[in-house]
Every structure is written in C-alpha cells, then in structure tokens.
C-alpha cells in the first residue's frame, strides 16, 4: 500500500483543524516526502500530550498512539528527544482547551 507524502498529510490535517476552529502550528518542518509526524496537543492549562503514528503488526492498521502526557515542559522534552533521533520529523502543535486533536476521525489514520 502506498503512503501519502508527509507534507500532503500535514496540509490536510491543518485544513481539517482550521475547519473546526482549532489553532495549530507547524513547529518543526520535516522531510516533505517521508518525514514522520508527531502531534502535540496543548490544552493551555500547563498540560500536554504528544501522539505519533504506529502500526499494528497484527492487523496492518495505522493508528495514533500516545507518546507522552503530563506537564507541558515534560512533553516538550519528549518531543525534543524524538527530534534528536529523527531530523526529518514534523511536529504539529495543536492548541485546544477542550483537548480536541481530531486524530481519531476517519481519514487521519
């Protein structure tokens, strides 16, 4: 199965967030073609979560899984560590007090 280029997915995700009036920003621009994507959800109360895509080896499905959660400074440190391992990493920061990230919606897996 072919994969979407990272830039195409990021642009589509940002558009979906805009349609829902959820602010989001690219804080690290990875490789346009094959970069991995990490999504940080900032709930604007000092807490945050970070998600990355993972593959279920049994089913072959791609899904978003929690990488880190807790105080925003701790989540930021985790995101920085991921960036040190992967210079092609995209990081998108979503800011929503209600905790919406839309990653569980169809088409974003």
N, C-alpha and C positions, 0 to 999 in steps of 0.2 A: 504494500500500500504506500502511495506517495504521501509525503508530508507537505504541509503548507510552509512557504518561506516564513521565517520568523517575523520579518518586517510586515508582511501581509497580515499575519495573525495579530500582531500588536496594533496595527492601524484599525483593524476590525474591532478589536476589544475596546480600544479607546473610543471608537464611534459608538459602540453599544453603551458604554458608560455615560457618554455625553447625552445620549437619548434618554437616559434615566436620571439626568441631572446629578451625576455623581462625579466630582472632580477627580482627575487622575493625571499623573505626570510621569514622563519617562525620566528616570534619574540615572540610568546607565544604558547607553545605546550599544547593544551587542552586534554581532555579525548579522547582516541583513538576511542572509540565506539560512544559516544553520545554527544561529545562536539559541541557547536555552533561554527560557523566560521565567522570571521569578516575580511574583506579585506580592507586594507588601500592603497590607490593609492597616491604615492608621485610623483609629476610632476617635482621635482628637481628645482623649482623656488620659494620655500618658501610656496607653496600652496599644499593642500592635500584634499582628500576626503576619507570617510570611508563608506563601504557598509556592510549591513547584510541581511541575507535571511529572508523573510517574507512570510506568507501565505495569499492568497486572500481567505477570508472565503466564498465568493460567488461562486467562480469557483473551489476552492481547489488547484489552481496552486501555486507553489512556485516561488518567484521572488526575485531578488536582489533590494533593495531599499537603497537610500542614507540616512545614519545615521547622517553624519556631513560633512561640507565642509568649507574651508576657510584657514586661515593661518595654517601652519603645526603644530605649537605649540598648537593651539586650538583643532585641530583634534586629536592630541596626547592625550590631556587632556580628550577628549570624549572617546577615546579608553581605557584609564586607568580606567575611571569610569565604563565602561562596564565590564572590568576585575575584578573590585571590587565586582560587583554584581554576576559574573559568573566565579568561579575559574576553570571551565572546558573549558573556551573559547580559541579557536585557533585564533591567529592573524597572518595574512599574509601581509607583506608589499611588494607592487609592485612598482618598480621604472621605470617610463617611461615618458620622456619629452613630448611625443605625447598624453599622457592621456589614453593609452590602458590598459585595465584590462581584457578583454575577457569575462567578466561575462555575456554579452548579447549573447554569442554564444550558439548554441544548445548543450545540454548535460551538461551544467554547472549550470542549474537552480536547 
